[in-house]
Amino acid sequence: MSMDLEVRHLRLVSAVAELGSLTRAGDRLHLTQSALSHQLRDIESRLGAALFLRVGKRLVLTPAGERLLATARDVLDRLDRTEQDIHQMGKARAGMLRLTTECYTCYHWLPPLLVRYRKRFPQVEVRIDVAATGRPLDMLLAGKLDLAIMSSPVRDRRLVSRPVFDDELVVVAARDHRFAKQTHVRLSDLRDETLYVYPPKEESRVLQEVLVPSGHVPARVEEVMLTESIAELVKAGLGVSVLARWAVQPLVDAGSIVSRPLTARGLRREWRAVMPKDLAGADYIGEFIELLGRHAPTARASRKPA
């Protein structure tokens, strides 16, 4: 069954009923009297019922018209309130920010940043989608996320990305490991090691973009979900890992493990805030990105070897 009525029809009936004249209703709706008269006849033809009767110089509602007017006022009122709500959301003082990160470890430092953000935008509800961590691009393009914090390259023209901070990936090992005596770790040094990576290993950038292309694949690669678990395995001397310096620096400072640069030049990555194009100009998005750049961890925090 097709829908015969449109919103413009409801506005027409409401205006004519209130003003009692096609001329005055046309002025309000910016339509000529002839155009309005044609639209009214079209509505009545679609519905198969007269909506107005002419009494003297005034148009008055028929019972069918009164029934339609009641619905029209309800629908138009709901639409007006919805438009106001959406305009308010667009001004970024109310609404929702759905976000995720590409790394589970990022959720360690994200909460304090959100506390600062909520003080600035108390009416913006922030929802963290941990389940989207493994596929942020797909979720952004599907309209299920507003912002993703990523280090992977983004080439889709439907998305906008802005740099926010960079960090260094370092090799971590037990204090009595041979790496503790080196100033840095060569790629070839990892060939005899057990390397712990986040799952799935097929998406490990260190493994797939650095070690495999260079021909220096570790003897064993083990998948471990949590940074804390990786740190304990490394501390026990069961293997090594390549992690963000900021994520392991407290353990390094405490003397639990050691960290060394991967290669003499080190290995750095850039983190970017990625969002759909139509959200790039929203001030509540811009404010979050600004806070992210100021308060997210960086590799500059502490560089002293241990």
VMD Tcl script that draws the C-alpha trace (Angstrom):
set ca {
  {0.00 0.00 0.00}
  {1.47 3.35 -1.06}
  {1.49 6.46 1.12}
  {-0.79 9.13 -0.43}
  {0.03 11.97 1.96}
  {3.27 13.91 2.24}
  {4.46 16.39 4.85}
  {3.74 19.31 2.50}
  {0.11 18.17 2.33}
  {-0.15 18.20 6.11}
  {1.29 21.73 6.27}
  {-1.22 22.86 3.64}
  {-4.24 21.48 5.48}
  {-3.00 22.94 8.76}
  {-2.48 26.41 7.24}
  {-5.85 26.50 5.44}
  {-7.69 25.30 8.54}
  {-6.07 27.98 10.69}
  {-6.38 30.88 8.26}
  {-9.62 29.88 6.47}
  {-8.38 31.23 3.15}
  {-6.32 29.86 0.29}
  {-4.83 33.29 -0.30}
  {-3.57 33.75 3.28}
  {-2.44 30.11 3.46}
  {-0.55 30.57 0.19}
  {1.25 33.61 1.62}
  {2.39 31.56 4.63}
  {3.50 28.62 2.51}
  {4.98 30.80 -0.26}
  {2.64 29.37 -2.88}
  {0.26 31.07 -5.30}
  {-3.47 30.64 -4.73}
  {-3.79 28.58 -7.92}
  {-0.93 26.27 -6.91}
  {-2.44 25.82 -3.46}
  {-5.88 25.13 -4.92}
  {-4.37 22.53 -7.25}
  {-2.57 20.81 -4.36}
  {-5.73 20.74 -2.26}
  {-7.72 19.13 -5.09}
  {-4.89 16.60 -5.50}
  {-5.04 15.67 -1.79}
  {-8.81 15.28 -1.86}
  {-8.55 13.18 -5.01}
  {-5.97 10.89 -3.41}
  {-8.07 10.43 -0.28}
  {-11.41 10.25 -2.04}
  {-12.99 12.73 0.38}
  {-13.57 16.49 0.61}
  {-11.55 18.19 3.34}
  {-13.02 21.72 3.20}
  {-16.36 23.33 2.42}
  {-16.74 26.96 1.38}
  {-19.05 28.88 3.74}
  {-19.30 32.42 2.45}
  {-15.72 33.62 1.98}
  {-14.26 31.15 4.43}
  {-13.14 27.53 4.08}
  {-14.26 25.27 6.91}
  {-13.28 21.70 7.67}
  {-15.43 18.69 6.87}
  {-15.40 15.75 9.36}
  {-12.72 14.10 7.18}
  {-10.74 17.34 7.25}
  {-10.98 17.57 11.03}
  {-9.68 14.00 11.34}
  {-6.74 14.78 9.05}
  {-6.01 18.08 10.83}
  {-5.66 16.34 14.20}
  {-3.11 13.96 12.74}
  {-1.37 16.74 10.82}
  {-0.86 18.83 13.95}
  {0.53 15.85 15.86}
  {2.92 14.86 13.07}
  {4.08 18.42 12.38}
  {4.66 19.05 16.07}
  {6.78 15.92 16.32}
  {8.76 16.90 13.23}
  {9.40 20.41 14.54}
  {10.65 19.05 17.88}
  {12.84 16.50 16.12}
  {14.36 19.22 13.92}
  {15.14 21.32 16.99}
  {16.76 18.37 18.71}
  {18.92 17.60 15.68}
  {19.94 21.26 15.28}
  {20.96 21.23 18.93}
  {23.01 18.09 18.39}
  {24.68 19.72 15.40}
  {25.73 22.60 17.60}
  {27.54 20.00 19.69}
  {26.02 20.97 23.00}
  {23.93 17.83 23.11}
  {24.08 14.48 21.40}
  {26.29 11.45 21.34}
  {29.91 10.64 20.55}
  {30.53 7.00 19.68}
  {34.22 6.15 19.59}
  {36.72 3.34 19.58}
  {40.49 2.89 19.40}
  {42.56 0.51 17.30}
  {44.50 -0.74 20.31}
  {43.12 -2.24 23.52}
  {45.94 -0.65 25.54}
  {44.61 2.82 24.65}
  {41.63 2.21 26.92}
  {44.03 2.55 29.88}
  {44.57 6.28 29.31}
  {41.25 7.16 27.66}
  {39.05 7.50 30.83}
  {40.93 10.51 32.33}
  {40.66 12.26 28.97}
  {36.90 11.62 28.92}
  {36.56 13.23 32.36}
  {38.05 16.44 30.95}
  {35.86 16.21 27.87}
  {32.61 15.83 29.83}
  {33.37 18.98 31.79}
  {33.49 20.84 28.47}
  {30.48 19.09 26.89}
  {28.28 17.77 29.71}
  {25.33 17.14 27.39}
  {27.30 14.93 24.99}
  {26.92 11.25 25.83}
  {30.17 9.38 25.13}
  {29.94 5.71 24.24}
  {33.10 3.62 23.89}
  {32.66 0.68 21.53}
  {35.33 -1.82 22.58}
  {33.87 -4.43 20.22}
  {34.77 -2.19 17.26}
  {38.47 -2.16 18.17}
  {39.28 -4.85 15.62}
  {37.47 -3.18 12.69}
  {37.10 0.57 13.22}
  {37.01 1.48 9.52}
  {34.11 -0.84 8.77}
  {32.17 0.55 11.72}
  {32.84 4.17 10.71}
  {31.66 3.54 7.16}
  {28.58 1.72 8.42}
  {27.60 4.79 10.45}
  {27.99 2.97 13.77}
  {30.94 5.07 14.98}
  {31.65 8.80 15.00}
  {35.37 8.72 15.78}
  {38.18 6.15 15.79}
  {41.71 6.58 17.15}
  {43.93 4.70 14.71}
  {47.52 4.16 13.65}
  {46.70 2.22 10.47}
  {46.66 4.22 7.22}
  {43.28 5.50 6.03}
  {42.74 6.05 2.31}
  {38.95 6.10 2.00}
  {37.74 9.48 0.71}
  {34.55 9.21 2.74}
  {36.63 9.61 5.90}
  {38.75 12.43 7.28}
  {41.80 11.81 9.46}
  {43.79 14.23 11.58}
  {47.13 13.54 13.30}
  {46.96 13.73 17.10}
  {50.12 12.17 18.55}
  {52.93 9.77 17.78}
  {54.65 7.12 19.88}
  {57.52 4.65 19.78}
  {57.34 0.88 19.76}
  {60.10 -0.74 21.80}
  {61.29 -4.28 22.42}
  {60.63 -5.43 26.00}
  {62.48 -8.28 27.66}
  {63.38 -9.70 31.06}
  {66.12 -7.92 33.02}
  {68.55 -10.81 32.55}
  {67.83 -11.19 28.84}
  {70.69 -10.66 26.40}
  {68.89 -7.61 25.02}
  {69.51 -5.83 28.34}
  {73.19 -5.51 27.40}
  {72.43 -3.96 24.00}
  {71.74 -0.33 23.13}
  {69.11 -1.44 20.62}
  {67.68 -4.63 19.11}
  {68.39 -5.53 15.50}
  {65.66 -7.18 13.45}
  {67.86 -10.25 13.04}
  {68.12 -10.54 16.85}
  {64.45 -11.54 16.98}
  {64.83 -14.61 14.76}
  {65.68 -16.87 17.72}
  {63.01 -15.46 20.04}
  {59.43 -16.17 21.04}
  {57.49 -13.02 20.20}
  {54.23 -12.16 21.94}
  {51.73 -10.18 19.85}
  {48.11 -9.12 20.17}
  {45.64 -11.31 18.27}
  {45.19 -11.86 15.46}
  {48.84 -12.14 14.49}
  {47.86 -11.63 10.83}
  {47.12 -8.00 11.76}
  {50.26 -7.37 13.83}
  {51.94 -4.44 12.09}
  {55.36 -5.17 13.60}
  {55.21 -8.76 12.43}
  {53.54 -8.28 9.04}
  {55.01 -4.92 7.99}
  {58.48 -5.04 9.56}
  {59.71 -8.54 10.41}
  {58.15 -10.65 7.65}
  {59.22 -8.34 4.78}
  {62.75 -8.21 6.17}
  {62.96 -11.99 6.39}
  {63.51 -11.96 10.16}
  {60.51 -13.94 11.38}
  {60.75 -14.95 15.07}
  {61.16 -18.63 15.94}
  {57.72 -18.60 17.58}
  {54.86 -16.13 17.55}
  {52.32 -16.37 20.37}
  {49.06 -14.43 20.57}
  {48.19 -12.82 23.92}
  {45.24 -10.47 24.32}
  {46.24 -8.31 27.32}
  {49.27 -6.07 27.75}
  {49.46 -7.07 31.42}
  {49.67 -10.75 30.49}
  {52.37 -10.08 27.90}
  {54.37 -8.15 30.48}
  {54.21 -11.05 32.95}
  {55.35 -13.57 30.33}
  {58.21 -11.29 29.33}
  {59.16 -10.70 32.96}
  {59.35 -14.48 33.46}
  {61.81 -14.74 30.58}
  {59.48 -16.79 28.39}
  {59.74 -14.46 25.40}
  {59.86 -10.85 24.24}
  {57.41 -8.40 22.76}
  {57.24 -5.09 20.90}
  {54.95 -2.64 22.69}
  {54.30 1.07 22.99}
  {56.87 2.74 25.21}
  {54.19 4.61 27.16}
  {52.39 1.33 27.89}
  {55.41 -0.34 29.51}
  {57.33 2.62 30.93}
  {55.95 2.18 34.49}
  {57.23 -1.41 34.51}
  {60.57 -0.31 33.10}
  {60.87 2.43 35.74}
  {60.03 -0.14 38.44}
  {62.82 -2.42 37.21}
  {60.48 -5.28 36.27}
  {61.54 -5.44 32.62}
  {63.84 -3.63 30.20}
  {63.02 -1.83 26.97}
  {65.22 -1.19 23.96}
  {64.61 0.56 20.61}
  {63.89 -1.69 17.66}
  {66.79 -0.95 15.28}
  {69.19 1.94 15.82}
  {66.66 4.36 14.33}
  {63.76 3.14 16.44}
  {60.25 2.35 15.26}
  {57.61 5.05 15.49}
  {53.95 5.23 14.52}
  {51.51 8.11 14.09}
  {48.07 8.05 15.66}
  {45.21 9.79 13.90}
  {41.63 10.68 14.71}
  {39.42 9.32 11.94}
  {35.82 10.41 11.34}
  {33.19 10.60 8.58}
  {33.49 13.72 6.44}
  {30.18 15.17 7.60}
  {31.38 15.22 11.23}
  {34.74 16.85 10.56}
  {33.40 20.34 11.27}
  {31.48 19.54 14.46}
  {32.92 21.45 17.42}
  {32.37 18.60 19.88}
  {34.50 16.39 17.61}
  {37.15 19.09 17.25}
  {37.30 19.61 21.01}
  {37.81 15.91 21.61}
  {40.64 15.78 19.06}
  {42.28 18.81 20.66}
  {42.13 17.17 24.10}
  {43.49 13.97 22.62}
  {46.50 15.78 21.22}
  {47.21 17.48 24.56}
  {46.66 14.59 26.96}
  {47.29 11.31 25.11}
  {50.55 9.52 26.01}
  {53.57 10.10 23.81}
  {56.96 8.56 23.42}
  {58.50 11.71 24.84}
  {57.40 10.81 28.38}
  {60.51 8.86 29.31}
  {63.30 7.63 27.10}
  {65.98 6.51 29.52}
  {67.04 2.86 29.07}
  {66.79 0.45 31.97}
}
mol new
graphics top color blue
foreach p $ca { graphics top sphere $p radius 0.5 }
foreach p [lrange $ca 0 end-1] q [lrange $ca 1 end] { graphics top cylinder $p $q radius 0.2 }
display resetview
